[in-house]
Amino acid sequence: MAENLILSIKKALHIIDILVFEDFENKGIALSKLAKKTGQRTNTLHNILKTMVACGYVVQNEEGKYASGKKCKDIGRINKISPQSNFNKLITKSVLELSQKLGEAVLFTILINGNRVPIIFSEPDQLIKVDYTSLENENIYMKDTGRVLTSFADQANLSMIIDNWGMPGDNWNGINDMPALSGNIEAVRSKGYSLSIVADGTLVSIAVPVCGDLPGAIGCYAPLFRCDKEKQQFMLTQMQAAARLIENFEN
C-alpha cells in the first residue's frame, strides 16, 4: 500500500499538518524551520510551498514566513455547518422560527470560494435543507443575500468574488468598475442590509449579514401587497435579531 503513495502529495499534506496544528496563532514558520521539521531540502520545500501558496492553502507573510492559508480556514468553516454540528442545528432552528414568525420564506446562505451557497430554506411550517455541496449558477450580485455577502466580505473573499463574477453590471445598479462597486458596498454596509423590489414589482426581498468566522446572510422575500413599510421594518428587525443570535453562538 505504502509504495503506491504519491510522495509530493504526502509532503504537501505534512506541511499542512505542521502549519495548522503547530502554528496555532498563525504567525508563520520560517522556511529553514519547516525544512528541519519535514526533513526536506529547502529548494524542494520552497517549490512545494510556492504551489501551495498559489492554490490558497498556504500564505507567506510580510516576514517571509509560511502559515496556513484561506483554503485551510475554509475547510474548518465548512465543517462547522455539517448536518451533525450544533451550529447547523442552531441555524436550522433559527431559520424555521424566523420563517414562522414572519409568515414568509427565509433563506440562510454562506460565502464559499467567492460563491453564494444556500444552506437552509424555510417556508412557514416547512423546512427544506439545501444541498450545500452544489453551488448556485445564478450571478452572486442578482440576489440581496449575494449583495450582502459581497458587501461584508473581507478583501480576500471580495477578490475571489470579483475573480469569479467580474463586475456586477446590470445585475446590480449598472456597476462596471471598482469605484462604483466600492460605493455600493459602502452603502450596504452603512445601512446594514440590502432591500429590493423584484419580480416586476411583486416581491420585496431583504437580506442582512451574519458576520463572524463564517460569512453568511439571512434573506427573506414576500409578496409586496402584504408587506407595507411597517411590515418590512418588522421583517428587518427580526432578521437582524436572528443574525445576532447566530453570531453570538459562533463566538
N, C-alpha and C positions, 0 to 999 in steps of 0.2 A: 504493500500500500504506500509506504513512505517514498519508494523510488519513483512513484508517479506524481509526486508533488512538484508544482511549478515554483522554483526557488525564488524567482523575482517577486511573485505574489506573497510568498511566505515572508520574505524580507520586509515588504511594504507593510504587511499586517503586524509584524513585530514592532515596526516603528510606531504604528498607530497605538499599539498596546502601551508603549512607553510614554508617548505624548499624552494619551488620555488618562492612564491610570497612575502615572508617576508625576505628572506636572499638573496637580490639582488647581493651582492658581493661574494656569495658562500663561506663565511668564516666559516660557520658551526654554529650549535646551540647545546649547551650542553644538555645532557640527562635530567638533572634536569629542565632546562628551557622548554624543549619540554613537559615534564610531566605536568608542570603548564599550558602550553598553551592548551594541549589536555585534561587535566583532567584525565589522565591515571596514574596508578601506575607505578613506574619506572621499576619493574621487568616485567610487562606485556608489557610495551612500548619497553623495551630492546629486548624482543623476537621478537616483530613485526619488529623492526629496523634490527635485525640480519638477518631476512628473506629477507627484502628489500635490504640489502647490498648484500646478496648472489645472488639476482636476478638482480642487477645492477641499481636499481632505487635510491639507497642511497649509499653514501660513508662515511666512518669515517676517518677524517683527523688525522694528527700526534698529535694534541691536544686532540684527543678523541671526538671531536665534530662531529655532523652529518650534511651532506649537500646533496643537490640533486646530483644524480649520472649520469653516462653516458647515461643511457636509457632515462632519463628525457630530457637531452640535445638533444638526437637523435630525440625525438618527435618534438621538436621545429625546428630542421633542416629539417625534412621531411615536416613539414608544409610550409617551405619556398619554396618548389618545387611543391606545389599543383598547379593544372592546372590554377587556377584563380589568382595566385600570380604574381606580377610584375617580380619577379626573374625568374619564369618559362618562362614568356613571353620573357625576355631578352635572356635566354639560347636558346629558340626556334629560335629566330631571329638570334642569333649568329651562331648557328649550320647550319641553312639554308644558310645564307650568306657565311659562310666559305665553305660549300659544293659547292656552285655556283662558288665561286672564284677559288677553286682548281680544279673544274670539277671532283671531286671524292666523294666517300661515306665518311660521317663523323658521328661519334657517340659520345654522351656525356653519361658518366657513373658516378655513385656515389658509395661510400662505405657505406653499411648499415649492421651492425651486422656481420662484417667480410666477407661479400659477395659483389661481383661486380654486381651492379644493373644497367642495361641500362635504360636510361630515354628517350632519343630522338635520332632517327636515321634519317639521311637525305642523299638522293642521289640528284644530281643536279636537281633542279626544282620539287623535290618530297620529301615532309616531312612526316615522319611516327613517330608518338608518341608511344613510347613503354609503355606497361602497367608495371609501376614500382612496382606494388604490387606482381608481380611474380618474383622470383629470378632465375638467370641463374643456370643451372645444371652443366655447364662446370667449370672445375677447374679454380680458380681465377688466377693461375700462367700461364695458357696457353696463355692468351692474353696480348698484350703490355699494354693495359689500366689496366689490373689487376696487372701487374708487377709495373706499376707506382703508382697505388693505394697502393700497398704493400710497395713500397719504400718510399713513402711520408706520410705514416700513422704514427700517434703518437703511443706511446708504448701500450696504452690500445687497440687501434684498431689492431695493429700488433699482439698482444697476441691473440685477437679474431680470426684473420685470421689463425694463426697457430693452434688454437684450432679446427677450422672448417676444415682446409685443410691439416694440418700436414706440412711436408717439401715438397718442390716442386718436387724433384726427376727429372724424365725425362721431366716433364712439364716446367722446367726452368734450363738449364745448369747442370743437374745432381746434384742439391743442395740437400744434405741429412743431414746437421747439421747446427747449428746456426752460427758458424764461416763463413761457406760458404754463408749462406743466408745474413749475415751482410755485407760480402764483395761485393756481387752482389747488395744489396740495396745501399751501398755507391757509387758504380759505376754508378748506375742510377741517384742517387741524384747529383752526381758530374757533369754528363752530362746535367741533367735537362730534359731528355727524354728517351724513350725506342724505339728502331728500330729493326725490324726483317724482314727477308725474309722468307715468309711462303708459304704454299700450294705448296710444291715441287718446290720452287724457282720461282713461277709465280706471287706472290704478294709481295708488300712491305707494311709493317704495321708500323705506327708511333703513339706514344702516348705521350702526355705532361700532367703534373699535373695542376689541378686547385686548388690552395691552399687557405686556408681561413677557415671560420667556417664550411663550408660544403665540406668535402674531395671529390674531383671529378677528372675526367680525360677526356680529349678530345682525341679521336682516329680517325685515317684516314687510309684507306687501298686502294690500287690501283694496277692495273697490272704493273708488273715490266718493261715490254717492253716500256712503255711510261713514266717511272719515272727514268730518269738518276740522277746522283748525284746533278746536278743543280736543277732539279725539286724537289728532296727530300728536299734540303735545303730551297727551296721556301715554300714547304708544312710546314716544321717545323717552319719557321719564322712566317707564317700566323697563324698557330695553337697556337703558343706562344702568339701572339698578341691578339687572341680571348680569351685565358685563362686569360690574364691580364685584359681585359675588364670585364669579369665576376667577377674576384676577386675585382676589384675596385668598382663594383656595390654592392658587398657584404659589403664592408667597408663603 
